[in-house]
Amino acid sequence: MTEDVFKKSTANLKKAVPLMMKNHVAATPANYALWYTYVDNSIPRLNLELESVIESYGICPPAAGDQLYQRHVASQTETKLSDLRASIEILVGEVASSMTDTLTDTSQFSEMIDKSFKNLERVEDESMSLDEVMAVIRQLVSESRDIRHSTSFLSNQLSTASNEISRLKSQLADVQREALFDSLSGLYNRRSFDNDIQTLCQSEQNFCLILADIDHFKTYNDNYGHLFGDSVIRGLARRLQSSCRDGITAYRFGGEEFALVVPNRNLRVARQFAESLRRAVEKLSIKDRRSGKQVGNITASFGVTERSEGESAESIIERSDQLLYEAKHLGRNRVMPL
């Protein structure tokens, strides 16, 4: 590393660390990389998206930071890793091909020995008895069979190794995604929600929390099957995601329940937003693949709260959940508070 590069790296770190502290960002290697890249301004698109998140929330919630890292910073590292994996796969392919060629050569060698053996059976050498000649030839034939067996085994092993590399690549991508997102709904998962809301509360940010629950969800599972129930969850999740604007983030809270964090908005605005979501869900129609019919009348109930100063994550979740329970008790398909 040249002196100029070292100085630049040091300067970037000195800028990045205070920003991380200001935005309540955990000191992890991924976060250091994200904020180092930000202050370096080497990826303008990253800077725009990160500044938009901070403008909405006042800080950078963990889930948003993780996604920005994976989208912009890790993608570059992953490209290098992908190139490395590709090189390994090519190497495996070349070696396997070489082993196949060797196997072919060995097979030809074996055929040649077998033919020579038949010829040598009719020859008597003055200095070597026929039995001795036959013993030598049998040994060569035996060795050729051993070589054939060994090369075939190695070729199979290399093929297995190549398949394992492909499987691990796919598994790695799945694990990286599952760390942030719910596999069924495509929304941020409960782990992401817990991390985000804890960080927002600890940093005393102003936000509203909306909890939503699909009405009569058990009835859909009982009448149409669990696969249809999964379709309802996916459909509602898409409806929620498409409605999110201005930094509003949607999560799958668990089962048929969802959560939305509305940053820097008061209760009245958040309640109006929840009401627009309720009306959007009412228009939802899901096709039952068994009968081919469209199933409508899908509704959801909502509980909305605004965080009070000093309130914990557990408290605001409990208050939202209580309002959601009231919405259910009063007949469902409504937003509480009234």
VMD Tcl script that draws the C-alpha trace (Angstrom):
set ca {
  {0.00 0.00 0.00}
  {1.43 3.38 -1.01}
  {1.63 6.24 1.47}
  {-1.10 8.20 -0.39}
  {-3.48 5.26 -0.33}
  {-2.77 4.68 3.34}
  {-3.48 8.34 4.15}
  {-6.74 8.23 2.19}
  {-7.85 5.04 3.94}
  {-7.06 6.52 7.35}
  {-8.95 9.71 6.50}
  {-11.99 7.73 5.35}
  {-12.05 5.68 8.53}
  {-11.81 8.83 10.64}
  {-14.91 10.13 8.82}
  {-16.80 6.83 8.82}
  {-16.53 5.95 12.52}
  {-18.18 9.14 13.88}
  {-20.99 8.78 11.32}
  {-21.57 5.19 12.43}
  {-21.77 6.31 16.05}
  {-24.13 9.16 15.16}
  {-26.45 6.80 13.28}
  {-26.35 4.09 15.97}
  {-24.68 1.61 13.63}
  {-23.14 -1.53 15.15}
  {-19.37 -1.90 14.77}
  {-19.31 -4.88 12.40}
  {-16.98 -5.47 9.43}
  {-19.92 -5.14 7.01}
  {-20.97 -1.80 8.52}
  {-17.40 -0.50 8.45}
  {-17.23 -1.43 4.77}
  {-20.58 0.23 4.06}
  {-19.75 3.53 5.75}
  {-16.16 3.55 4.45}
  {-17.60 3.28 0.94}
  {-20.09 6.03 1.74}
  {-17.50 8.58 2.86}
  {-15.25 7.55 -0.03}
  {-18.15 8.45 -2.36}
  {-17.03 5.73 -4.73}
  {-20.59 4.48 -5.35}
  {-22.85 7.54 -5.80}
  {-26.01 5.41 -5.92}
  {-25.20 4.01 -2.48}
  {-24.81 7.53 -1.09}
  {-28.19 8.59 -2.47}
  {-30.00 5.57 -1.02}
  {-28.26 5.78 2.36}
  {-29.01 9.50 2.67}
  {-32.65 8.81 1.79}
  {-32.87 6.24 4.62}
  {-31.32 8.66 7.11}
  {-33.67 11.42 5.96}
  {-36.66 9.15 6.60}
  {-35.60 7.62 9.92}
  {-33.08 10.02 11.38}
  {-30.67 7.08 11.64}
  {-29.84 4.01 9.56}
  {-31.88 1.00 10.81}
  {-29.95 -2.31 10.79}
  {-32.08 -3.97 8.08}
  {-31.68 -1.03 5.71}
  {-27.92 -0.95 6.32}
  {-27.61 -4.68 5.73}
  {-29.53 -4.47 2.48}
  {-27.47 -1.52 1.23}
  {-24.29 -3.42 2.06}
  {-25.45 -6.51 0.18}
  {-26.73 -4.52 -2.78}
  {-23.74 -2.23 -3.30}
  {-20.66 -3.24 -1.31}
  {-20.93 -7.01 -0.97}
  {-21.87 -7.28 -4.64}
  {-18.35 -6.19 -5.59}
  {-16.73 -8.64 -3.18}
  {-19.18 -11.30 -4.24}
  {-18.21 -10.71 -7.87}
  {-14.61 -11.50 -6.98}
  {-15.72 -14.56 -5.05}
  {-17.87 -15.61 -7.98}
  {-14.88 -15.26 -10.29}
  {-12.89 -17.41 -7.89}
  {-15.63 -20.03 -7.74}
  {-15.89 -19.97 -11.53}
  {-12.13 -20.53 -11.79}
  {-12.38 -23.45 -9.39}
  {-15.21 -24.94 -11.41}
  {-13.25 -24.56 -14.63}
  {-10.26 -26.21 -12.97}
  {-12.42 -29.06 -11.75}
  {-13.85 -29.44 -15.24}
  {-10.43 -29.49 -16.84}
  {-9.09 -32.06 -14.40}
  {-12.19 -34.20 -14.81}
  {-11.76 -33.95 -18.57}
  {-8.12 -34.96 -18.24}
  {-9.13 -37.91 -16.09}
  {-11.69 -38.92 -18.71}
  {-8.99 -38.78 -21.37}
  {-6.73 -40.82 -19.11}
  {-9.50 -43.32 -18.62}
  {-9.89 -43.59 -22.39}
  {-6.15 -44.03 -22.85}
  {-6.07 -46.66 -20.12}
  {-8.92 -48.52 -21.73}
  {-7.08 -48.51 -25.04}
  {-3.94 -49.67 -23.29}
  {-5.88 -52.50 -21.69}
  {-7.29 -53.56 -25.05}
  {-3.81 -53.54 -26.50}
  {-2.49 -55.71 -23.69}
  {-5.40 -58.11 -24.09}
  {-4.63 -58.45 -27.77}
  {-0.94 -58.90 -27.10}
  {-1.78 -61.49 -24.49}
  {-3.64 -63.57 -27.07}
  {-0.69 -63.37 -29.40}
  {1.84 -64.17 -26.71}
  {-0.10 -67.27 -25.72}
  {1.14 -68.86 -28.92}
  {4.76 -67.86 -28.49}
  {7.43 -69.73 -26.68}
  {10.52 -67.78 -25.89}
  {13.71 -69.63 -25.48}
  {14.77 -67.61 -22.48}
  {11.38 -67.44 -20.83}
  {8.87 -70.16 -20.37}
  {5.33 -69.68 -21.56}
  {4.09 -69.74 -17.99}
  {6.43 -66.92 -17.07}
  {5.35 -64.83 -20.07}
  {1.73 -65.43 -19.20}
  {2.33 -64.40 -15.60}
  {3.84 -61.10 -16.70}
  {1.00 -60.39 -19.10}
  {-1.63 -61.24 -16.51}
  {0.02 -58.82 -14.12}
  {-0.03 -56.05 -16.75}
  {-3.67 -56.70 -17.49}
  {-4.46 -56.66 -13.77}
  {-2.61 -53.38 -13.32}
  {-4.43 -51.84 -16.27}
  {-7.74 -52.80 -14.65}
  {-6.61 -51.19 -11.38}
  {-5.67 -48.00 -13.24}
  {-9.04 -47.99 -14.98}
  {-10.83 -48.38 -11.65}
  {-8.77 -45.65 -9.96}
  {-9.24 -43.07 -12.71}
  {-12.98 -43.75 -12.83}
  {-13.20 -43.28 -9.06}
  {-11.24 -40.00 -9.20}
  {-13.39 -38.70 -12.05}
  {-16.53 -39.41 -10.02}
  {-15.02 -37.66 -7.01}
  {-14.20 -34.58 -9.08}
  {-17.70 -34.54 -10.51}
  {-19.11 -34.71 -6.98}
  {-16.86 -31.84 -5.91}
  {-18.08 -29.69 -8.80}
  {-21.71 -30.35 -7.86}
  {-20.92 -29.49 -4.25}
  {-19.48 -26.12 -5.29}
  {-22.68 -25.33 -7.18}
  {-24.82 -26.39 -4.23}
  {-22.81 -24.27 -1.80}
  {-23.09 -21.22 -4.06}
  {-26.86 -21.58 -4.13}
  {-27.01 -22.20 -0.39}
  {-24.86 -19.15 0.33}
  {-27.21 -16.92 -1.66}
  {-30.21 -18.36 0.19}
  {-28.62 -17.87 3.62}
  {-27.66 -14.28 2.84}
  {-31.22 -13.52 1.81}
  {-32.87 -15.40 4.68}
  {-30.86 -13.37 7.18}
  {-32.98 -10.33 6.24}
  {-36.12 -11.49 4.45}
  {-39.05 -13.80 5.02}
  {-39.03 -16.52 2.36}
  {-42.82 -16.72 1.92}
  {-43.85 -13.07 1.83}
  {-40.64 -11.51 0.51}
  {-40.87 -8.83 3.22}
  {-38.28 -8.17 5.90}
  {-38.48 -10.94 8.52}
  {-39.13 -10.85 12.27}
  {-35.42 -10.74 13.05}
  {-35.03 -7.61 10.92}
  {-38.06 -6.06 12.62}
  {-36.73 -6.74 16.12}
  {-33.32 -5.26 15.29}
  {-34.81 -2.17 13.63}
  {-37.36 -1.30 16.29}
  {-34.85 -1.81 19.11}
  {-32.39 0.51 17.37}
  {-35.06 3.14 16.70}
  {-36.20 3.10 20.33}
  {-32.69 3.18 21.76}
  {-31.81 6.18 19.57}
  {-35.05 7.95 20.59}
  {-36.41 8.27 17.06}
  {-39.98 9.35 16.38}
  {-42.05 6.75 14.55}
  {-45.42 5.02 14.45}
  {-45.97 1.27 14.47}
  {-48.77 -0.47 12.58}
  {-49.62 -4.11 13.28}
  {-51.92 -5.81 10.78}
  {-53.56 -9.23 10.91}
  {-55.47 -11.07 8.17}
  {-59.08 -11.60 9.24}
  {-60.45 -15.17 9.43}
  {-57.17 -16.58 8.15}
  {-57.81 -20.01 9.69}
  {-61.01 -20.24 7.64}
  {-59.04 -19.86 4.41}
  {-56.73 -22.68 5.43}
  {-59.64 -24.90 6.48}
  {-61.80 -24.25 3.40}
  {-59.17 -23.96 0.67}
  {-56.00 -25.53 2.06}
  {-52.69 -24.23 3.35}
  {-51.30 -23.55 -0.11}
  {-54.14 -21.10 -0.67}
  {-53.38 -19.57 2.73}
  {-49.79 -19.05 1.59}
  {-51.11 -17.31 -1.54}
  {-53.17 -14.96 0.63}
  {-50.07 -14.05 2.66}
  {-48.04 -13.43 -0.51}
  {-50.84 -11.36 -2.05}
  {-51.31 -9.18 1.01}
  {-47.54 -8.75 1.38}
  {-47.31 -7.49 -2.21}
  {-50.17 -5.08 -1.53}
  {-48.40 -3.75 1.59}
  {-45.02 -3.47 -0.15}
  {-46.44 -1.58 -3.13}
  {-48.05 0.93 -0.75}
  {-44.85 1.74 1.18}
  {-43.50 5.21 0.44}
  {-41.31 7.80 2.15}
  {-39.24 5.32 4.13}
  {-42.16 3.23 5.41}
  {-40.95 -0.36 5.88}
  {-43.04 -3.54 5.92}
  {-42.19 -6.74 7.81}
  {-43.76 -10.14 8.28}
  {-44.27 -10.15 12.04}
  {-45.28 -13.80 12.23}
  {-47.96 -16.13 10.87}
  {-50.66 -14.00 9.24}
  {-49.52 -10.86 11.07}
  {-47.53 -7.99 9.59}
  {-45.81 -4.88 10.92}
  {-45.09 -1.52 9.32}
  {-42.78 1.15 10.71}
  {-43.76 4.70 9.70}
  {-40.84 7.06 10.45}
  {-41.23 10.68 11.49}
  {-45.01 10.76 11.15}
  {-47.62 11.43 13.81}
  {-50.46 9.12 14.78}
  {-53.03 10.87 12.57}
  {-50.92 10.43 9.42}
  {-50.03 6.83 10.28}
  {-53.67 6.01 10.93}
  {-54.67 7.50 7.56}
  {-52.01 5.37 5.92}
  {-53.33 2.26 7.71}
  {-56.83 3.10 6.50}
  {-55.57 3.28 2.91}
  {-53.96 -0.12 3.41}
  {-57.23 -1.53 4.77}
  {-59.09 -0.38 1.66}
  {-56.36 -1.75 -0.61}
  {-56.56 -5.17 1.07}
  {-60.36 -5.18 0.61}
  {-59.80 -5.15 -3.15}
  {-57.52 -8.16 -2.98}
  {-58.64 -11.27 -4.88}
  {-56.77 -14.58 -4.82}
  {-57.29 -17.47 -7.24}
  {-58.04 -20.88 -5.77}
  {-56.03 -23.23 -8.00}
  {-58.11 -26.26 -7.04}
  {-61.43 -24.79 -8.22}
  {-60.11 -22.08 -10.54}
  {-62.31 -19.49 -8.81}
  {-61.26 -16.08 -7.54}
  {-61.71 -15.65 -3.80}
  {-62.42 -12.12 -2.61}
  {-63.71 -10.53 0.60}
  {-60.18 -10.72 2.07}
  {-59.80 -8.19 4.86}
  {-57.36 -7.24 7.60}
  {-57.48 -5.45 10.93}
  {-54.98 -2.80 12.05}
  {-53.62 -1.38 15.30}
  {-51.68 1.90 15.12}
  {-49.57 3.58 17.80}
  {-47.13 6.48 17.99}
  {-44.04 6.00 20.10}
  {-43.91 8.07 23.25}
  {-40.71 9.64 24.50}
  {-38.61 7.05 26.33}
  {-40.92 4.18 25.36}
  {-39.37 0.75 24.88}
  {-39.79 -1.50 21.87}
  {-41.71 -4.02 23.98}
  {-44.15 -1.36 25.13}
  {-45.04 0.04 21.71}
  {-45.47 -3.48 20.31}
  {-47.77 -4.38 23.20}
  {-49.87 -1.22 22.71}
  {-50.18 -1.85 18.97}
  {-51.13 -5.45 19.60}
  {-53.82 -4.38 22.09}
  {-55.34 -2.01 19.55}
  {-55.25 -4.76 16.95}
  {-57.12 -7.02 19.37}
  {-59.74 -4.30 19.83}
  {-60.15 -4.00 16.07}
  {-60.78 -7.76 15.91}
  {-63.19 -7.63 18.86}
  {-65.22 -4.81 17.28}
  {-65.86 -6.78 14.11}
  {-62.60 -6.86 12.15}
  {-61.73 -5.03 8.92}
  {-61.07 -1.77 10.74}
  {-58.29 0.46 12.02}
  {-57.83 1.26 15.69}
  {-57.83 3.75 17.30}
  {-60.98 5.12 15.73}
}
mol new
graphics top color blue
foreach p $ca { graphics top sphere $p radius 0.5 }
foreach p [lrange $ca 0 end-1] q [lrange $ca 1 end] { graphics top cylinder $p $q radius 0.2 }
display resetview
